Amino acid sequence: MIFGYQLPWMFFGLFGLPVLLVAVWRTGFVGWWVPLVVAAGYVGSFAVPYGPATVPFWAAPVVALGWIGVKILRMGDEAWAAYYPSGGIQSTETANMTKNPSTIR
């Protein structure tokens, strides 16, 4: 029970959050500052003792990840469509048929 409800975040969060941040940065969806702010807040919280000084370090990732979420929520249909190929995906057989119509059965 403990592993099923509590521990996946500890394991998957340590790997999933950096992968998410690098992915949204590499695709150009967010600027370089988002992964930097999240990393600075996460790593910086380990450098200070637990107390009021940790609040800004915890707030930094919340603000950066919240900014990504708000940006996603404000995307219109055109913005979503821009992230998908416009021509569609053709199979090799379909592509060959359009080049040489005599191969159509």
N, C-alpha and C positions, 0 to 999 in steps of 0.2 A: 504494500500500500504506500509506504513512504516513497519508494522509488517512482512509482507511477504518478504520484501527485506533486511531489516536491523536487525531486532530483533532476528530472529532464531539463528544467531551466538552467540548472547549474552547469550541466554538460553541454547542452545544445546552444545555450545563450552565449557561452564563451566562444563558440565557433561560428554560430549563425549571425550574430551582430556584426562582427568584422566583415563577413562575407557580404551581408546586406549593404553595409556602408561602402565597401569597395565597388560593389555592383552598381549602385545608384550614382556613384561618382564617375565610374568609368563610362557609363552610358551617357553622361552629360546631363542627367536629370537634376543633379545638385552640384554645387561648387565644391571646391577642395576644402572649404572651411567646415563643412558638416562632419566629415570623418575626423578632422582635427579637433573640433570642439568636443565630440563624443569621446574620443580617446583621451583628451586632456582632462575632461571631467571624471572619467572612469579611473584613470591611472592616478590623477591628482587626489582623489578621495582616499587612496591608500596612504598618501604621504602625510595627511593631517590626522590628529587624533579625533575619535568620534565625538561629535558635539556640534555646536552651532557653526563651526568653520567648515563642516562637511556639506552644509546646505547649498552653497554656490557650486560646489563640485558635482552634487547630485542634480542640481537644476540645469546645468549646462547640457548634459545628454538629453534631458527631457525637452528642453527648448529646441535643440537641433533635430531630434526625432519627431517632435511635434510639428516642426516646420515642414518636414518631409510629408507628414500626414495631411497637413492643411493644403500643401501644394497638390497632392494627389486628389483630395476632395474637391478642389477648385478646377480641376481639369475638365474641359469640355469634350464633346465628341470628337472634334477635329484634333485635339491634342492626343487623345487616346489612339486615334487612327494613325497618327504620325509615327507611332512606335511599332506599327505592323507593316509588312511589305505590301505595297499597293497592287502589284500584279498578281498576287496569289501564287501558290506553289503548284507547279505542274509536275506530273510524273514524267519519267523519261519517255514512256510510250506515247503519252499525249503530246509531248513536245515534238516527237518524231512525226506524228500524224499531221501536225500543223505545218511542218516543213515539207513533207512529201505526202500529199493527199492520196496518192495511189496505194498507200499501205493500209487504208481504211478497209476493214472487212465487212 
